[in-house]
Amino acid sequence: MKNNEKRILNLWELKPQRLAKWESTPEGNVVVLVPKFRNPLFAKWLMPRLKKPNFRINLDEVGSSIWRLCDGATSVSSIAAALKEQFGGRVEPVEDRIHRFLNQLERGDLISTGNTGVNKSEITT
């Protein structure tokens, strides 16, 4: 690829991978566990002393389904198809919902889409 050539990624071909620990609730929803401190020094010394070392992010059933499918092997287009099959019209517009949700997860360093070093403007939907 030439230096002046723009690299375009298609969102629907990306395969998101979870980076955060998580657990399931009795109702089947996902709770993402985000450490209160990400700095290694704070994590080593302060986290063991805290009663609640993690923020708990409770996802709804749609978010939980997306989270479970972020396994690094399932493409975003496959996730969209699975959501349409599972929830029908309740998730419409599914493309916009997935794009916004995955963008929030990636900004929070909760998932990786494997597009490190890529400007967000270079991703097409």
trRosetta pair geometry for C-beta under 8 A, 3 or more apart (Angstrom, degrees):
i j d omega theta_ij theta_ji phi_ij phi_ji
1 5 5.2 -131 -176 76 86 129
1 7 6.5 23 -169 -78 162 98
2 5 4.2 98 59 -11 87 110
6 122 6.2 -157 177 -120 100 106
7 118 6.7 -98 94 -120 118 102
7 122 5.9 38 85 -177 69 141
8 122 5.7 -140 -108 -176 46 79
8 123 7.7 142 -165 -104 60 22
8 124 5.8 24 -178 -16 107 114
9 13 7.3 -132 -177 61 77 109
9 14 6.8 53 163 -63 120 106
9 115 5.6 -61 -32 -116 177 129
9 118 6.0 22 -8 -171 136 158
9 122 6.1 65 14 124 88 91
9 123 4.9 -29 74 -109 99 72
9 124 7.1 179 85 19 45 73
10 13 4.5 68 80 6 103 109
10 14 7.5 -164 94 -24 57 79
10 123 7.6 127 -120 -161 9 67
10 124 5.5 -32 -108 66 59 98
11 14 5.9 -47 -161 10 40 117
11 76 5.7 -60 147 72 75 163
11 99 6.3 10 176 -108 161 95
11 102 7.9 140 -165 77 110 147
11 123 5.4 77 -66 170 87 108
11 124 6.6 -132 -7 87 87 44
11 125 4.9 3 19 -103 139 64
12 75 6.6 48 160 156 57 111
12 76 5.0 -122 -130 80 37 104
12 77 4.0 56 -176 -57 100 99
12 80 7.4 -41 -127 3 97 136
12 125 7.6 102 -33 -153 90 49
13 75 5.9 -45 -149 -147 30 125
13 76 7.3 -14 25 32 17 98
13 77 7.2 14 -70 -9 40 114
14 75 6.8 124 72 -148 33 72
14 76 5.3 34 62 -18 83 117
14 113 4.4 4 180 -172 136 107
14 114 6.5 178 -150 48 90 100
14 115 6.6 -46 -114 -36 128 115
15 72 5.7 64 137 -170 108 34
15 73 6.2 16 -168 -111 134 4
15 74 6.3 140 -142 68 89 33
15 75 5.3 -57 -82 -90 80 53
15 76 7.6 -135 -85 -26 35 69
15 113 7.5 141 64 -153 35 61
15 114 6.7 25 58 5 78 135
16 70 4.2 -48 106 -139 107 98
16 72 7.3 -87 110 -78 31 44
16 74 8.0 -33 49 76 74 82
16 76 6.9 75 -12 -74 102 88
16 79 7.9 4 30 -39 113 153
16 102 5.9 -128 -72 -138 151 116
16 105 7.5 58 -165 95 143 137
16 106 7.8 -108 -126 -69 115 101
16 111 4.7 9 -174 171 110 135
16 112 7.0 153 -153 77 62 37
16 113 5.0 -33 -94 -95 74 74
17 70 6.4 162 -115 161 10 84
17 71 7.0 -4 -119 149 63 17
17 72 3.6 37 -97 -78 103 94
17 111 6.2 148 72 -162 41 78
17 112 5.0 -19 59 60 98 89
17 113 7.7 174 16 -85 73 27
17 114 7.2 79 3 -43 112 93
18 22 7.0 -71 -171 -3 144 127
18 67 6.8 64 -92 -171 121 76
18 70 4.9 110 -52 105 81 108
18 71 7.1 -8 1 -94 100 39
18 72 7.8 -93 18 -34 63 90
18 110 7.2 -34 -148 156 67 73
18 111 5.7 -47 -103 -103 38 81
19 109 6.3 -79 87 159 148 68
19 110 5.9 180 54 179 95 24
19 111 5.8 178 2 -102 94 22
19 112 5.7 88 -53 -20 119 93
20 32 5.2 51 106 -169 139 101
20 33 6.3 179 165 66 102 59
20 34 5.9 -33 -139 -87 139 68
20 109 7.9 110 -56 114 102 69
20 110 4.6 -33 -10 -142 127 78
20 111 7.9 -63 6 -54 92 54
21 32 7.8 131 85 -163 46 56
21 33 4.5 -29 85 59 95 117
21 54 7.7 -82 68 -113 115 155
22 30 5.4 -2 178 -170 131 103
22 31 6.4 160 -160 81 76 48
22 32 4.9 -36 -101 -107 101 53
22 33 6.1 -172 -90 7 38 83
22 67 6.8 164 -134 163 171 134
23 30 7.6 146 79 -154 32 59
23 31 5.3 -17 64 60 81 100
23 33 6.9 51 -2 -33 94 115
24 28 6.3 -19 -172 -141 114 32
24 29 7.1 147 -155 76 67 31
24 30 6.1 -43 -101 -99 62 54
24 31 7.4 162 -106 15 12 83
24 64 8.0 84 -122 -155 83 125
25 28 6.8 -41 71 27 77 20
25 29 4.8 3 32 57 119 82
25 30 7.6 -126 -1 -61 86 9
25 31 6.1 94 -50 -27 93 108
25 58 7.6 34 -43 -136 138 99
28 61 7.4 35 99 -117 103 91
28 64 7.0 117 132 139 73 157
29 58 6.6 42 129 -171 132 83
29 59 5.8 -170 -179 79 98 72
29 60 6.7 -63 -130 -152 128 19
29 61 6.1 -87 -95 -80 93 57
29 64 4.6 -131 -145 -64 58 148
30 58 8.0 154 91 -153 50 43
30 59 4.6 4 67 43 92 124
30 63 7.0 -123 51 114 111 86
30 64 4.0 159 2 -124 96 86
30 67 4.7 -111 56 75 170 151
30 68 6.8 -162 -61 -49 135 86
31 56 5.2 -10 -177 -168 113 99
31 57 6.8 150 -163 71 56 46
31 58 5.5 -20 -107 -98 82 62
31 59 7.3 -160 -84 12 32 80
32 56 7.5 145 72 -160 48 45
32 57 4.2 -16 57 59 100 107
32 59 6.7 70 -16 -30 100 110
32 67 7.0 -135 -67 -133 109 145
32 110 6.1 12 -173 -148 147 134
33 54 4.2 -4 -169 175 90 157
33 55 7.6 147 -159 71 44 48
33 56 6.3 -16 -102 -103 63 66
33 57 8.0 -151 -63 21 20 80
34 54 5.9 132 62 -164 37 87
34 55 4.4 -21 66 58 101 99
34 56 7.8 -167 24 -73 79 21
34 57 6.3 50 -9 -15 115 112
34 108 7.2 -58 -113 166 143 118
34 110 7.0 -60 -90 -91 108 104
35 38 5.8 127 85 -77 116 64
35 43 6.3 12 173 -113 147 108
35 47 6.6 -27 -155 -110 109 134
35 53 6.3 -21 -137 147 74 92
35 54 5.7 -54 -92 -103 38 77
35 55 7.8 0 79 14 8 79
36 47 7.1 165 50 -104 95 86
36 50 6.8 -134 34 176 143 178
36 52 7.9 91 -37 115 132 74
36 53 5.9 -128 13 -176 106 49
36 54 6.5 -147 -28 -105 79 22
36 55 6.2 120 -82 -32 72 83
37 42 3.7 -116 -180 117 144 122
37 43 5.1 -164 102 -69 101 64
37 46 5.8 76 0 71 159 123
37 47 5.9 -132 48 -61 113 98
37 53 7.9 -67 24 -166 89 87
38 42 7.9 31 50 66 27 117
38 43 6.7 12 -148 -56 15 121
38 109 7.9 59 -119 79 156 151
39 42 4.3 67 72 18 103 108
39 43 6.4 -178 81 -14 48 88
40 43 5.5 -56 -138 39 29 114
40 44 6.1 29 162 -22 66 107
41 44 6.0 -57 -149 33 25 108
41 45 6.4 -9 165 8 62 113
42 45 6.5 -76 -139 51 26 89
42 46 4.9 -23 -172 24 72 123
42 47 7.1 91 137 -31 69 88
43 46 7.3 -43 -85 51 12 84
43 47 5.0 9 -157 -14 50 134
44 47 7.3 50 -17 28 7 105
44 48 7.9 -11 172 -7 34 109
45 48 7.6 -82 -175 30 17 99
45 49 7.6 -7 151 -2 54 119
46 49 5.8 -76 -160 42 41 108
46 50 6.4 42 152 -33 77 106
47 50 5.8 -54 -149 22 35 114
47 53 4.4 64 -160 -142 83 130
48 53 7.6 13 -67 -79 22 141
50 53 4.4 128 76 -81 121 70
59 63 3.4 -132 -167 104 108 119
59 64 4.6 152 103 -60 117 70
59 67 5.9 162 23 -19 175 140
60 63 5.1 90 48 17 68 104
60 64 6.8 -124 100 -9 31 94
61 64 5.5 -51 -141 36 30 116
61 65 6.5 35 157 -22 62 102
61 87 7.9 145 113 -90 110 121
62 65 5.8 -52 -153 32 31 111
62 66 6.6 29 151 -15 64 104
62 83 6.8 56 -149 -142 89 116
62 87 6.3 16 -99 -67 96 162
62 90 7.7 -147 -74 120 124 106
62 91 5.8 153 -128 -104 130 105
62 97 7.2 -46 154 162 140 141
63 66 5.7 -54 -149 37 34 110
63 67 6.1 38 152 -24 67 107
63 101 6.3 -162 -113 -146 85 135
64 67 5.5 -51 -145 35 31 115
64 68 6.4 31 157 -19 64 104
65 68 6.0 -54 -149 34 29 109
65 69 6.6 19 155 -11 63 111
65 82 7.1 -165 166 122 115 110
65 83 6.2 131 113 -99 135 83
65 86 6.2 -173 -140 85 156 161
65 87 7.7 -157 23 -34 165 118
66 69 5.9 -69 -153 42 31 106
66 70 6.6 39 150 -33 67 102
66 79 6.0 63 -131 -176 74 127
66 83 7.0 8 -72 -75 85 125
66 98 6.6 177 -120 -121 133 82
66 101 5.9 51 103 120 169 147
66 102 7.5 -124 171 -64 132 84
67 70 5.7 -50 -153 19 33 114
67 105 8.0 174 -99 -105 83 147
68 71 7.6 -2 158 -49 46 101
69 74 4.9 -87 178 88 87 157
69 78 7.5 -161 -177 108 128 94
69 79 4.6 145 117 -111 144 96
69 82 6.1 165 -94 63 151 154
70 74 7.3 -105 -95 61 22 109
70 79 7.6 27 -66 -95 64 142
70 102 7.9 161 -96 -114 125 96
70 105 7.6 -105 -97 138 167 162
70 111 5.3 -68 -179 -120 146 132
71 74 5.6 67 41 5 95 102
74 78 4.9 -122 -170 86 85 129
74 79 5.8 102 136 -58 116 86
74 82 7.9 -13 -171 -11 138 143
75 78 4.7 98 57 6 77 102
75 79 7.1 -135 101 -5 43 85
76 79 5.3 -48 -149 33 37 116
76 80 6.5 42 151 -22 66 101
76 98 6.2 133 -168 151 101 136
76 102 6.9 -35 -115 -52 121 164
77 80 5.6 -48 -150 33 34 114
77 81 6.6 35 151 -18 64 103
78 81 5.6 -50 -147 36 35 112
78 82 6.3 37 153 -20 65 105
79 82 5.7 -55 -149 37 31 112
79 83 6.4 31 153 -20 65 105
79 98 6.3 134 106 -132 118 136
80 83 5.8 -55 -149 35 31 110
80 84 6.4 31 154 -19 65 105
80 94 5.1 119 -151 135 90 123
80 95 6.3 21 -125 -84 140 63
80 98 5.7 -81 -82 -25 90 158
81 84 5.8 -53 -148 35 31 111
81 85 6.4 30 153 -18 64 107
82 85 5.7 -57 -149 38 31 111
82 86 6.1 21 157 -14 67 112
83 86 5.8 -60 -139 43 29 105
83 87 5.6 -22 178 25 69 113
83 91 4.9 -127 155 131 113 175
83 94 5.4 156 95 -142 127 125
83 97 8.0 -155 153 85 161 129
83 98 7.2 -163 7 -68 157 114
84 87 7.1 -72 -120 57 16 76
84 88 6.9 55 -174 -108 53 22
84 91 6.7 -121 -85 63 50 125
84 94 5.7 -66 -66 -49 89 165
85 88 8.0 4 -171 -64 11 55
87 90 4.5 -97 167 62 102 108
87 91 4.5 87 91 -25 134 110
88 91 7.5 135 74 15 33 88
89 92 5.2 -32 -159 -1 60 122
91 94 4.6 47 124 -93 106 90
91 97 6.0 -116 -177 42 83 159
93 96 4.3 49 96 19 113 112
93 97 6.5 164 88 -16 59 88
94 97 5.6 -58 -145 38 32 113
94 98 6.1 29 161 -18 69 107
95 98 6.1 -58 -147 37 26 106
95 99 6.3 26 156 -19 63 110
95 125 6.6 117 168 172 113 112
96 99 5.7 -56 -145 36 30 112
96 100 6.3 24 160 -14 65 109
97 100 6.1 -62 -149 39 26 105
97 101 6.0 20 158 -16 65 114
98 101 5.8 -60 -141 41 28 109
98 102 5.9 21 164 -13 67 111
99 102 6.3 -60 -143 41 22 104
99 103 6.2 25 157 -22 60 112
99 125 5.6 3 -99 -119 143 135
100 103 5.7 -58 -147 35 27 114
100 104 6.5 27 155 -18 63 105
101 104 5.9 -55 -153 34 30 109
101 105 6.5 27 152 -16 65 107
102 105 5.6 -53 -145 39 35 112
102 106 6.1 33 156 -19 68 107
102 111 6.8 -71 -151 70 75 147
102 113 7.0 72 171 -72 119 126
103 106 5.9 -56 -145 38 28 108
103 107 6.3 29 155 -19 63 106
103 120 8.0 66 -133 -139 109 125
104 107 5.8 -54 -146 36 29 110
104 108 6.4 17 158 -7 63 111
105 108 6.0 -67 -150 46 29 104
105 110 4.4 -91 -164 70 79 112
105 111 4.4 33 135 11 119 112
106 109 7.5 34 -176 -79 36 29
106 110 7.4 -94 -69 48 23 72
106 111 5.6 -59 -78 71 66 88
106 112 7.3 102 -123 -107 88 28
106 113 6.0 -27 -97 -12 133 108
112 116 7.6 -14 -158 -52 108 98
115 118 4.1 -62 169 35 97 135
115 123 6.9 28 -170 -80 168 118
118 122 5.3 -116 -178 69 93 129
118 123 6.8 89 136 -54 125 93
119 122 4.8 94 66 -7 82 106
120 123 6.0 -50 -163 19 46 112
